[in-house]
């Protein structure tokens, strides 16, 4: 009994005195050893509810599982004082198999019993396959989440058919690389979130491909988290909010050329990209871009991105 008491004392003081990662497993359905990892920030105190992220790992068994993904996000979690809940996708590396999504729900319910988690401040995030699952699991269980932050989601628009409408009035912050097939994985999802009146913000990282190892990772994730927790969603559509608060794009015909006019409510840097992510124009302040060939382009104004077409 004295040994047990001593172990318990060390465990509790370890949580209180510094950050900690716990890597454990439990039997679940057909898996006798279903793994998961938790990250406990150093500011965690029993009796004081803490914000948490469900963190969903990528599909790459040579690098990623619940444990390594928890380690990857530890600096972000510690700097923001948030708890990480990281289920493991098992031997096939996918985090959205039926057993995985059932385990994710079970794990969330369990962690809420084990720790003082603020259930009204639970967010979901993930990269690549985990980013896709942030959309699919998040939208299928939207009542659990205060917001979603997909990162480089490896997804196509058809994978949220029938559930995109669940995003209404939900804060969503999308992080994606300009070289990570944005015309398939980014813009259609951004448009779907807007059309279904999510409170959506996004950043398209210039020159970044399909990776989580981008520059200023903690800062970028922190900006996304700050947007999620500080955004006051209402019944007002996101498109109306964008018109009132952020730069907008308009274009009009002049003779045989299409003039693309950038209108902003203040000085703002802007870039124009092809759908393949190649930057072809950039500038500062309200400007006019002439002589673009016919086609569809991407314009980024500050941290806002839009599609536009030259006819």
Secondary structure, DSSP 4 states (H G I P E B T S, - for coil): -HHHHHHHHHHHHHHHHS-EEEEEEEEETTEEEEEEEEEE-TT--TTS-EEEEEEE--S-TTT-SHHHHHHHTHHHHHHHT-EEEEE---TT--S-SHHHHHHHHHHHHHHHHHS-EEEEEEEEEEETHHHHHHHHHHHHTGGG-SEEEEES----GGGGTTTGGGGTT-EEEEEEETTS-HHHHTHHHHHHHHHTT-EEEEEEETT--S-S--TTHHHHHHHHHHHHHH----SS-HHHHHHHHS-EEEEEEETTEEEEEEE-SS--EEEEEETTS-EEEEEESS-EE--PPSEEEEEEETTEEEEEEE-
